[in-house]
Amino acid sequence: MRANAGAIEQLSLDLETLTPAYRTIRHEKPKGLCGSGLIDLLAELLRACIIDRTGRINTAIDHERVRHVRQFPEFVVTWSHESGIGKDIVITENDIKALIMSKASVLAACLTLMDEAGIDRNGIARIYFSGAFGNYINKENAIIIGLIPEVPVEKIENIGNGAIEGANIALLNRKKRKVLDEIARKIAYIELNTKASFMDEYTRSSFLPHTDLTLFPGVEEMLEKCRLRRGRA
């Protein structure tokens, strides 16, 4: 759902009980999940080994929140008596795979631009999340699902409405305006749909977080801990 009242905007899972803890917009009863909540949920499902790297739900997990009804397996985020819509709020395996396809396009764009610039993830100085949606994205979870390349979280900033902030700077500071003009002259436009490498990167990015885990060493370590924990369960 849109980021309206009742949308789950932040979420975490207890790795042992799989009980969600969440925050909704305006603290109303949950009615669905908005973008930032979906990123959190996808990351938490992977962290808890409820889903694998392809987005498939592990239906062998003996837990009431993991169930197979109708066409697809699903995970119950909130029960009907807790929600503001009178029915369970769930995420299905089909929903998860659609989310993975969406995030894959973003990561593929990042990797394609990095290749054009001749840098790897260690060459990234800063990543900015802007806009109303970007302002609420959890940095660590964005890395876990492979929305962006894995960089130290201190290199990532949520800046809110970057367009308005940039316009204010340009209007109020002549020196900064010159800097902005210089940046604009240096920008190169890359037409992604003409790049064969983009589709290759999109295919490789259609996993959590990517087919090549060496690009995400922190996530690889997290997944290994998950496997060990599930092995003891």
Long-range contacts (C-beta under 8 A, 24 or more apart in sequence): 1-31, 1-32, 1-33, 1-34, 2-34, 3-34, 3-35, 3-36, 3-132, 3-133, 3-136, 4-31, 4-34, 5-31, 6-30, 6-31, 6-32, 6-84, 7-31, 7-32, 7-33, 7-34, 7-37, 8-32, 8-33, 8-34, 8-37, 8-41, 8-77, 8-78, 8-89, 9-34, 9-36, 9-37, 9-136, 10-36, 10-37, 10-40, 10-136, 10-138, 11-37, 11-40, 11-41, 11-44, 11-77, 12-40, 12-44, 13-44, 13-45, 13-47, 13-48, 15-47, 15-48, 15-229, 18-48, 18-50, 18-63, 18-65, 18-66, 20-44, 20-77, 20-78, 22-77, 22-78, 28-84, 29-82, 29-83, 29-84, 30-77, 30-78, 30-82, 30-83, 30-84, 30-89, 31-83, 31-84, 31-85, 31-89, 32-85, 32-89, 33-77, 33-89, 33-91, 35-133, 35-136, 35-137, 36-133, 36-136, 36-137, 36-138, 38-91, 38-99, 39-137, 39-138, 39-141, 39-142, 39-145, 39-147, 40-138, 40-141, 41-77, 41-91, 42-96, 42-99, 42-100, 42-103, 42-141, 42-145, 42-208, 43-138, 43-140, 43-141, 43-144, 43-145, 44-141, 45-75, 45-91, 45-96, 46-144, 46-145, 46-208, 46-223, 46-226, 47-144, 47-222, 47-226, 48-226, 49-226, 49-227, 49-229, 49-230, 50-75, 51-93, 51-96, 51-208, 52-208, 53-207, 53-208, 53-209, 53-223, 54-97, 54-100, 54-207, 54-208, 55-93, 55-96, 55-97, 55-99, 55-100, 55-208, 56-93, 57-93, 57-96, 100-145, 100-206, 100-207, 100-208, 101-206, 103-145, 103-146, 103-147, 103-205, 104-146, 104-202, 104-205, 104-206, 105-202, 105-205, 106-147, 106-148, 107-146, 107-147, 107-148, 107-149, 107-201, 107-205, 107-209, 107-210, 108-198, 108-199, 108-201, 108-202, 108-204, 108-205, 109-192, 109-198, 110-148, 110-149, 111-149, 111-201, 111-205, 112-190, 112-192, 112-195, 112-197, 112-198, 112-201, 113-190, 114-149, 115-197, 116-188, 116-190, 121-149, 121-150, 121-151, 121-215, 124-149, 124-151, 124-155, 125-155, 126-155, 126-156, 126-157, 127-151, 127-155, 127-156, 127-157, 128-156, 128-157, 128-158, 128-159, 128-162, 129-156, 129-157, 129-158, 129-159, 130-159, 130-160, 130-161, 130-162, 130-163, 131-160, 131-161, 131-162, 131-163, 132-160, 132-161, 134-158, 134-159, 135-159, 135-160, 135-161, 143-209, 143-216, 143-218, 143-219, 144-208, 144-209, 144-219, 144-222, 145-208, 145-209, 146-205, 146-207, 146-208, 146-209, 146-210, 146-216, 146-219, 149-215, 150-209, 150-215, 150-216, 150-217, 150-218, 150-219
